[in-house]
Amino acid sequence: MPQLTNKDYRKNSFEPRIAIVQLIFGIIYAFVTAIGIYLAFRVYEATQQQPWLQYFFVLLFAVLAGKSFYIYATTRIAQNTGVYVTAKVENIVPTHGITIVEGLLNMPDNTTLPIESRFAGETVAHELKRFLDEHNTKKLPALLVNKDSKHPRGQFLVKTRAGHLDPEYINSLITDK
């Protein structure tokens, strides 16, 4: 098997937090668009001349808002239609205040997909390693999205709270065996 690089893991990883950021930007862009429409109306009312520059910026921010809402919607749809599978943990790295979990996701067609998930806090790495060692396993639940497309993506389904593994999540893993 060829050696996998960090880039291989990252390019197949699904990051749903991007959707939240895009939603926030979309709301901001929509607000700026509304202000631009109001200002264009006021300029036209005061001068009786077309405010072309204002129209340009209204259009620009409307396109940016539409793009942000589209990215949010497609990411949420992908997340909601994803398939729950297992993934083999290859490496757990605590670095610079985050935990990076790299692994191979088992695809329905019996192939593997290299994925990577990042979690806040280095403590998660130590707790996750301890959990996997105690239960003599290398597998964690994962989510496979866009499985029928050219570019399927995946993420580990690890729940954390305040930089530690969520105790309820650990209990659910033990009972799901």
N, C-alpha and C positions, 0 to 999 in steps of 0.2 A: 504494500500500500504506500502511495507517495506521501511524503511528509507534508502536513498541512501547516500553513502559516496563519498568523493572526488575521491577515486580510481575508483568508478563506472563511474563517469563522464569522467575521463581521458582515461580509457581503450577503450572507443568507439569514441574517438575524432580523427579527421583527421587533420594532420598538413602538408600542402604542402610545407612549407619552408624547410623541411628536404630534399626535392628533389633538391633544389638549392645548399645546402651544399654538397650533394652527387655528384652533377655535378662538383663542384669545386674540391673536392677530387679526382674524376675520372680523371679530366684533369691533376692534379698534379701527380697522379700515372702513367698515360700514359706518361707524360714527363720523369719521373724517369725510366720507362721501356725503353723508347727510348735511354736515356743516358746509361743505362745498356747494351743494345744491342751494342751500339757504343763501349763502354769500353771492352766488351767481344771480339768483333772483333779485337780491337787494341791489347789486351793481347795475343790472339791467333796468330796474325800476328807477334808480337815481340818475343814470346817464343816458338811457334809451339806446345804448350800444351793446352789441353782443360781447359778453366777456369770454372770448375764445380760450384764453389761458385757463380760466376757471373751469370751463367745460373739459379741457384736456385733463386737468388734475382730478376732476370728478370721475371721468372715464377711467383714468389710471387706477385710482383707489377702488373703484367699483370692480375692476378686473382683479386686483389684488385680493379684495374681499371674497370674490367668487372662487378664486384659486384656493384660498385658505379654507373656505367651507367645503370645497370639493375634496381636498386632501383629508379633512376631518371626517367627512362622510365615508369615503372609501376605506379609510383605516378602521373606522368603527364597524363597517360592514364586514371587512376581512376578519376582524377580531370576533365578531358574533357568529360568523359562519365557519370558524376554524375547527379543526379536528383535534381531539385530545389523544395524544400518543405518549410514548416514553422516549427518553433520550438518555444516552450513556454519557456520564460525566467524564471528560478527558483530563481537565485541568481546572483547579480553583486557585485564583491568584488574588491575594489582598495587596492592593497598591494605591498609594496616594488617596486614602480615604474611601476607596470603593472596592467592591469585590467583583471580580470578573470570573464568570463560570463559562468554560468552553466545553463543548460536547458534540456528540453526533446524534442527530435525531433520526429515529427509525421511520422511514416513509412506508406508506401502505404497499408499495411495489417492491418491498424488501431491499431498497437501497438506503443509503444514509446521507444525511445533509448536515454539514458542519454548521453549528450555530454558536452564538455567544450572547450572554445576558449579563447586565451590569446592575449591581445593587449598592445602595448607600451603606457605607460603613465597612471597615475591615473585619469587624467581629463576626459578620455573617459568614465569612470564609472559614473561620475557625469552627464555628458552630455547625456549619454544613459538612465540613470534613469529619468532625466528630460524629455527627449523625450517620453519615454514610459508613464510617468505620464500625460503629456500634451495631448497625443492622446489616453489615456485610453485603452491601450492595453498591453499585455504581450507577444506578438508574434513578431518574427523577421524572415527574410528570412534565410534559411539554405541550405546547400548542403549535399546530402546523396550520398556517394560513396560505391561501392561494395554491392549494395542493394540485389543482388541475391546470395551472398556468405554467408558462415557461420559467418563471422565477418564484418557486415556493419559498416561503420564509418560515422561521420558527423562533420560539422563545421558551426558556425554562419557566415553569409556573412555580416560582418560589415566592412565598409571601413573607415580607419583613415588616417589622414595626420598630421605629426609633433605632435603626441600625442593628437590630437583632432579628433572628428568625422568630416568626410568630409562633407562640406555643400551640395555638389551635391548629395551625398548619402542620406542625410536627405531629400532633396527635392524629390528624386526619391521614397523614402518610403512614403512620403505624397501623391504623385500623384498615387502610385500603389494601394492605398486603394480601 
